[in-house]
Amino acid sequence: MQNIDQRAHIERVLSVTRSADTKADRIQRSWQRCIEDYDLDPTRPTPAHIIEAARLREHRDQVEDFLQVARTGMEQLYKRVCDLGYVLLLTDAGGVAVDFIGNDRWQGELRRSGLYLGADWSEARAGTCAVGTCIADRSAITCHQTDHFDASHIGLTCNSAPLLDPTGDFLGVLDVSALTSPSPRESQHLALQLTMMYAKMIEDANFLHFFRGASVLRLSAAWPLVDPSGELMLAFDADGVVVGANSSARRLLNGGGESGLVAALVGAPLDAIFREGMHAVWRIARGGASHQRSALTTHEHGVFYAEVISPRSLPERRVATPEAETEVVAPALDRLAGDDPQMQRLIRQAKRLVNKSVDILLHGETGTGKEVVARALHESSERRDKGFVAINCAAIPESLIESELFGYAPGAFTGGRSKGMRGLIAQADGGTLFLDEIGDMPPHLQTRLLRVLAEKEITPLGGDKPQSVRLTVVAASHRDLRKLIADGLFREDLYYRLCGAILYLPPLRQRQDIAFLIERLATEEAAEMGCSASIDPQAMAALCAHAWPGNVRQLRNVLRFALAVSDGGAVRIDDLPGELMEPAAGPRPSAPAPAAPAAARADSDRPRWRDQEGQWLLDTLQRHKWCITATAEELGLCRATVYRRMKRHGIVQPNQQ
């Protein structure tokens, strides 16, 4: 039911859009677009739309390099606005939030409001809003409370600034939003200025990253600001020809217009831009430039102070040799997965890392098998004969974790062993130290751990003589450590010490090799029970169709139960726990179940319980009157996948029978 505020807002939107006012402001023009171009109905408020995980992953993959650059700037901005109740969104050019930083305490309300990862804030979907209208107008904007078109969003206040890529194309939006704020629109002036400032910082950082192989000329009208924040930036090659320009340079050096800016600058020699010519630029590049000698004069826009950033050396492309192409033989890693693309990519990366002096950070949901991967890394490395020491940072009591990690000297405290104790870190000397749930390590121990990793020495409690250690650390967490950094709960310097390489473990519901995994785990569990394992087609289909919120850990427990109650390891549908029979579990969007035998598919008298994936697909097709496009959209699949699954389950459209 709509409340009074929502009804009043709807009436205002309708009255404004009906008036056809030629002097309509930016917000009102957006309202008109929402009705005339997008056919949105202001009388039907629509909750925020969060896209499916598989589609979100596709959106993030398309801007993967930019995400890494932008995240640092977002974390710095969040430190400045988090106490005021703001959250940050980074969207792609289509308005989908591909990154997010906010307070975990408000997670439920933020998700419902759409201030969350995966939210679609395009104008066509959400109506007038800061992100969508920023994309439409390509300029920064505040969308404050009743500026929003959809009445569902009138409690929000949002500030957005556009982000352009190094070639001048629209890349995305930086958004600073709050669930509640003061009523006056002027209260958002500072928030909008901060959003614009950090959007420029992120854009320029991406520019420097993109042109890291070229020289970059940084220009500022004020000498003290050249080094920390060069206003204009021009990337140029060894011949002094411009190969790129940041947004400020494109606007100023081309007379303030945006059309054709890149074409007008790129390819132009610096001699044509600066009166002093290219020799002055090279003089600045060689260093030693003083305040007076670093000035460059443009032909049309006056004097700028300059600094030249030399090209950063890019890794040389190595010519493959038979020896270099030899892949590490790592059966422990190969056993982790079947033909799932995400896991195969992880395994390929892991094989390259096992014998490198690189600490590894494993990210994944609870139960995805982070410790299994860590052990496989150890067993596949040259350290396999040394110790593998696993520490769950969330399970050791805080009062004991320091002595457990670092050990203690004889007589260090009452009740300790008379000869002292060698700590877990010392036991991992020369081998692998696995720090599980590193995000739950107390802050004061994070400081000590950082010192150990930096100095390669430990000092036991009560001891006065440091002991040298050789450590390879594999850390793991299901939490977003970057969010913990922004909230002040995890040391940023420790994070960068641990993440020499980051490996992401997909949740089980996203894996395409679930049948392989079921068979392997069933074989392992059966061997421990002293029996052989076999799973009939109906049981296998049920296992493949389950959503597995507890991931691999839950799957292993289910198989252990099924084997225990089965007849000699022959698992049938009735041997599975009741939780797998509940339709509420939902379909697995990306892991197909193996097809049942043709005879079983053709049998009209098949058992009451049937392949859940096939049934869900059939129900969805019937609900959409056999429209493949609508079915694919609801299930988060492409049309080709829907057709393949129809064929697998013997589903035929009525008009084709």
N, C-alpha and C positions, 0 to 999 in steps of 0.2 A: 504494500500500500504506500502511495506517495505521501510524504509529509507536506506541511504547509510551505516550507521553504522551496521544496522541489516543484510544487505546483506553481508557485509564484515565478520561479525561474523559467519554467516551461512557457508560461504566458508571456513573459518578457521576450524570450527567444522568438516566439511566434509573431508577436507584434512588430518586432524589429525587422524580421525577414519578410513580413508582408508589406512593409512600408516602402520598399524599393528606394531607400534613401541613397541618393548619389554621393552624399558626403559621409557614407558609412566608414567607420574606423576599421582598423586591421582585424579586430576581433569580430566585428559585425560582418565584415566581408567573408570571414571564415565560416560564420554561421550560415550565410547564404550558400556558400559552396557545399556545406554539409547537406542542405536540403535539395539544392538544385542539381549538384553533380554526383553526390553519393547516395541520394535517396534515403538519408537517415531521418528517423522520426523522433522529434524531441519529446513527444508524449509517451515514448516507451523507453525509459532509462534502461541501459544495458550494462551489466557488470563488466569489469575489466576482463580482457581476454588474455590468457596465458597459453602460449603455444606448447605443443607436445615436445618432450625431451629430444626426440629424434630430429624434429625440425629445428629446434634451437641449436643442436649440435651442427647442423648444416650452416645456419647463419653465422655461428662463431667460427667455423672453419674458413669461411670466406674472408674473414678479417683477422685471422690468427696472428699475423705479425703485428698488426696495429694494436691488438688487445694487449700484447706484452708491453708496448711502449706506453699506451694510455694508462695502464694500471698504476704505474708509479705516480703520475700526476693526480689521478683520482685519490690515491691514498693520502697524498699531501693535502689535497683540498678537503677531504673528509675530516682530517684532524682539526681543521679550522671551523667546520660547520656542524660537527656531530653534536656538540653540546647544545645547539640551538634546535635540535630535533629534525635536522635535514637528513635525507638519504640521497645517494647519487645513482644515476642511471647513465649508462653509455649505450646508445642505440646505433644500429647500422643505418644505411641510407633509406631503408624501408620503414624505420620506426620501431624495430624489434629490439628490446633491451638485451644486449649481448654481454653486459657486465653490470654489476650492481654492488653497492656497499651500503649497508644499513645496520641498525641495531637489532641483534637477534631477539631481544625481548619483544619487539613489535612484529615479529615475522608473520604471524597470522594476519594481523590487520594490514600490514604492508602488502601481502599477497592479495588479499581481497580487494584492496584499493588499486592494485595494478602497479604499485611502486616496487617492482620485483623483477628478478631475472626471467626473461622470456615473455614479458608483457608486450603486447602489440599496441603502440601508441600512434599509429598512422591516423591521419584525419579520416580516411575512408572507413576505418574500424572504430575509432574512439571519438570522432568528432573533433571540435575545436579543443586543442590542448597545446601545451608548450612545445612538446616534441613534434607533433604532427604539423602544427602551424609554422614552426621553425623550418621544417622540411619544405613546406609549400612556398614560403616566402624567402627562404635562404638567408634569414637574418635572426638575430637574437630576439627573444621575447619573454615577457612574464605573462603567464596565464593564471590569474589570481581568482580563486574561488568561483564566483558566478560568471567569470569569463568563459568557463568551460561550456561547451554545447550540451553535453550529456548531464542530466541532473544527478546522475550517480556520482559525479566527480566534483560537485560544487564545494565540498569541504576541503579540497586540495589547493595548494598553491605551488606553482611550478615555474622554474626559470630555465630556459634552454638557450644554448648557443651552438651554431653550426660548426662542423669540422670538415675541412677540405683536405684532400690528399695532395701529395707534392706536385701533382700535375694540374691541380685546380679543380678536379672533379669533386662532387659532393660525396663525403665519406660517411658521415653520421652526425650524431648530436650528443653533446654533454648536457645533462639535466640535473638540476639541484631542486629537490621537491620536499614538501613537508605535508604531513597528514592534517595539521592544524597550524594556524598562524593568526596574527592580528588582522582585524578587518580592513584597515587602510591599505590600499594598494602600494602606497609609498614605503611600507615596511619591507618591501622586497627589493628596494633599489640597490642596497649593498649586496644582497645575494645574487642579483643579476650581474652586477659588476664583477664579482668574484668568479661567476660562471664564465663570463666572457674572457676574463684574464687567464683562467686556467685552460680554457679551450684553446687560446692562442699558444700557451705554453706546450700543451700536448701536441698541437698541430706542428709547432716548430721542432719539437723533439722528434716527431715522426719524419719531418723533413730532413733533419740531420742524419737520422738512421738510414733513410732511403738513399741519401747522397753521400754515404760514408766513404765511398771510393773516389769522391771528387773533392777539390778544394772548395771551401765555402767562405764567402766574403760577408762578414756581419757588419752592419752599418747602424749608427745611432746618431741622432742630432745632438746628444749630450755625451761628452767624453766618458764620464764615470759609468755610464750604462752600457758601453759597448760590450764589455766582457760578460757581465751577468745576464743581460737580456738584449742582445742585438735586435733592433727593431725590424730592420730589413735584412733579408738573407738572399744571396745569389750564389748558386753552385756553378762552378766553371771548370773546364777541363784544362789540360796542359797547354793548349793553344790560346787560352784566355777567352774562350767562347762560352757563353752562358748556357748551361744545360738544365737549370731549374731555378725557380724563384718562389719564395714563400708568399703568403697572402698579402702581407703588408707591402712587399716589393711590387707585386703585381698591381695592387691598387694605386700606389703612388707613382711608380715609374711609367705607368701607362695612362695617367690622367684621370684616375678614379673610376673608370669603367671596369666591368667584369668580363665583358665579351671579348674574346680573342686575346686575353692578357698573356696567356702562356705562349701563344704563337708569336706575339709581338716581342717578347723578351728572349725566349729560347732560340738559340742560334745567333743572337746578336753578340758581337765582340764587346768586351768591356771597354775598349778604346772608344766605342761609339756612345758609351754611357757617361764616362768620366773624362773631364778635360785633361787631367794629369796623364792619362793614358795607362797602358798596361804595365809599363815599367815601374810606375808608382805602386801598383798593386803587388808586384813581385818584391819590391823593396819592403813593404809591410809584411809580406809572407816570410821573408828571410829573418824577421825579428829585429829587435832593437829599436822599433819605432817609438818615438817620443810623442807626447801630446801634440806638439806642433807639426810633426812630420807625418802623422797618420791621417790627416784630413784628405778627403777626396771630394771633388766638386762635380756635381752632375751638371749636365748642360741646361737643365730646366728646373731643377728642384733644390738648388742651393748646396750647402756644405754638409757633409756627414763625416763623423769619425769612424775609423774602420779597423777591423781585426780580421785576420785570415786564419781559418782553421784548416790545417793540413789534412790531406786524405788519410783515413785510417786504413792500414794495410788489410786487405781481404785475404782470406785463406787461399793459398795457391791450389789450383785444381790439379790433383795428383793423377798421373797417368796410371791406370790400373795395370798391375803386373800379376802374373799367376800367383805369386806369393801373397800379394795384398788382397787378392780376391778370395783367398782361402778363408772360409768361415769357421769361427770357433765351433768345435764339436761340443755341444752342450745338451745332452739328453735330458737333464733335469729341467732345462728351460723348454725344450721341445714338447715335453709331456704336459705343459700347462694348458695347451689349447689345441683345437682342431683347425678348421678352416676359417675361423672368425677373423675378419680383416683387422679389427682393432687390436686383438691379442697378438696376431702375427706381426703387426707393426711394433708392438711392445717387445716381443721376443727378439726381433731383429735389432732394435736399439739396445736391448740388454746384452746381447752377444758382443756388441761393439764396446760396451762399457765394463764388462766383468773384470778385465785386467788393467783398466785405466785407474790412475790416482784421482778418481772423481767420486765425491760423496753423492748419494742418490736419494731423492725424495719420492716416495710412493704415495699417490693420492687415489682414494677410492672409497666407496661407501662401506659401512660396516659389513663384514662377512664376505668381501669380494676376494679374499685370499692374499692379503698384502704380505703376511708372514711367509706364506708358501712361496711367493715370488722372491722374497728376500733370501730364503734358504736355497732356492734354485740358483740365484745369483752367486751365492757363496760356493755351492757345490760345483758350479761351472767355472769357477775361477782358479787361479794358481794358489789361492789361499785355502783351498779345500782341506788341507791337512792341519790347518790351524783351527782355533776355536770359532764357533758361531755362537754369540751370546745375545739372547733376545731379552729385552727389557720392556715391559709394559708400563709406560710412565703414568698411566691412569690407575694402575692396580696396586702399586707399592704405596703404603701409607707415607704421607709427607714427612712424618717424624723419622722414618727409616730410609727414605730414598737416598739421602746424602751418603749415609754410611754404606748402603748397598752399592751405590755407584762408585764411590771413591775408596771404599775400604777404610780401615782404621788401624792405628798403631797400637802395640801392646799398652794396656793401661789407659787408653784414650777416654774411656768412661766406664762407670760401674755397670757390671753385668755383661760386659763385652768379653770376648775370648781372651784368654791370658796371652796368647801369642799374636793377637791381632787378627785381622781378616783382610784378605786380598779382595779388592773391589771388582765389580763386574767389568768395569772398563779395562782394568789391568788384565783380566782373564781373556779379553778380546785382543790382546796385543798380538799383532801380526795376522789376525784373522778379520772377522766381520762383527761389528757392533750394530745390532738391530734395535732401534729405538721406536717402539710402537706407540701410537697415540702421543706423539711428541708435542702436540698442541696443548696437552694437559700437564706438561711439566711446569712446576712452580717457577715464578719469575726469578727468584734468587739462584735457583739451580741452573736456569738458562745462562746466567752470567758465568757460572763456573764451567759449564759445559763448553761455552764459547771459548773460554781461556784454554781449556784442554785441547780443543780442536785447533786453535791457533798456535799454541806453543808445543803441542805433542808431548805434554808432561802432565802428570797428576801428582797431587800431594795428598796422602791419606789423612783422615781426621786425626789430629793429635801428632802428626808427623811433621818433621821440619826439613826433610830431604825429598825433593821431587824425583819422580821416577819417569823415565822416558817411555813412551808407548808409540807403536806404529798402528794406526787405526784406519780402517775403511768403514765409513758409517753409512748405513742404510736406515733412513728415518721414514716413518709412515704416519699418516693422519687421515681421518675421514672429515675433518673440519677444514674450512678455508683459512689457511694460516695468514693469508693477506688481509682478511677481515679482522683476524685477531690482532694483527699488527696495527691496523687502523684504530682498533678499540683499545690499544695500549696493553694488550694481554700477552703479546709475544714479541720478542726482540727482533727488530728488522735485520740487524747485523747477523744474528744467528740464522735467520731464514736464508740469507744469501750465502752463508757458509755451508748450509746443508744442501741447498738446491743446485749443486753442480750439474745435476741432470734431474729432470722431473719425468716420472713415468705415471701415466694415468690408467687405472684399472677400470674397465667398464663394468657397470652392474650386470648381473646375470640376465636380467630381462632384455638387455640390449645385445646380448651375444647371439651369434648365429650358429655356434657350435655346441648348443646345449645337449644335443643327442650324444655327441662324442663325450662330453663331460659326464653325463649320466652313466654311460657305459664304463668309463674309466673309474669313476668313484665307486660304482657298484662292485666292480672287480676288486678294488682295494679293500672295501669293507667286507666283502665275502671272504677274501683271503684271510682276514683277521678272525673271522668266525669259523674258518675251516670248512667252507662250503664253496660251491660254484654259484655264479649269479646268472640269471636269465630274466629278461623283462618282456612280458607279452606286449603286443602292439597297442592294446587299449591302455595299459598302464603307462607305456612310454608316451603315448599321446597326451595323457593327463599330466605327466611330469613336464613335458615340453610346453604345454599350454599355460602352466601356472605362472603367476607374476613374480614369485620369489622375492618378497620384500627383504628377507634375511640373506639373500644371495647364496653363495656357494656353501656357507656354513649351514644354512637352513636345508639346502639340498642334501648335504651329507647326512644330516640328522634324520631326514625323511627316509633316505635309502637305508640307513642303519635300522630304523624301525621296521620298514617293509621287509627287509631280509630276515629280521628276527622273528617276525610273525608268519613268514611265508613257509611254504612246504618245500624245504630243502633248497632254498635260494631261488625258487621259481616265483618271481613276483607277478601277481595278478592285480587287477584293478581293486579288488576287495582288500588287498593287503596294504593299500595306501591309507594314510591318516585322513580323517574326515575333512580337514581344512582344504585339501586339494579338490574336494568335490563341490566346494561352494562357488557358485557362479560369481559372487561378489568379488572374488579375487581379481576378475578382469582379465582380458586377453593379453598375452605377451605381444607387443607391437612388432617386434622385429625378429624373433627366433621361431622359425617355422617348425611345426611338429612333423615328424616323419609320417608318410602316408600309410594308412592301414592297407593290408592286402586287398587286392581287387575283389576277391570273393567276399570279404567282409563288407566292402563298400556297396556291393550290389545286393547284399542280403537285406531284404525289407524287414526281416524279423530280428535285426541285430539287437543286442542287449539295450536295456532302457537307457543306460548311460552311454553317451557317444562322444566322439572326439570334440572336445570343447572348442578348439580353434575353428573347426569346420562349422559347428553350430552357431558360434558368434558371427562368423562371416555370413552364413545363410540368413540369420536374423537381421543383420545390418542391411544386406541386399534387399530383403523383402520390405524392410521399413522405408527404404529409399526407392521402392518400386523398381528395383533392379537398375538404378542409375549408378554406373561404375564410378563416375567422377565424384558423386556425393559420398559413396561408400568409401572410396579411397581417402577423401578428405577427413571423414570422421575417424577412420582407423589410423590416420597418419602414414599412409602408404602411397606409393605411386600406382598408377593404373595398371602398369605391367605386372606389379607384384600381386594385385588383386586377381588378375586373370590367372597368374600362375597358381595361386592358392585355390582358386575355384577348380582348376584342373586337378590339383592334388587331391582335393576332397570330393571329386566327382560331382561338383555343383554345376548345373546347366541352366541357363536362362529359359523360362517357360516357352518363349517364342522360337527357341532353337531345338526343342525336344522333338 
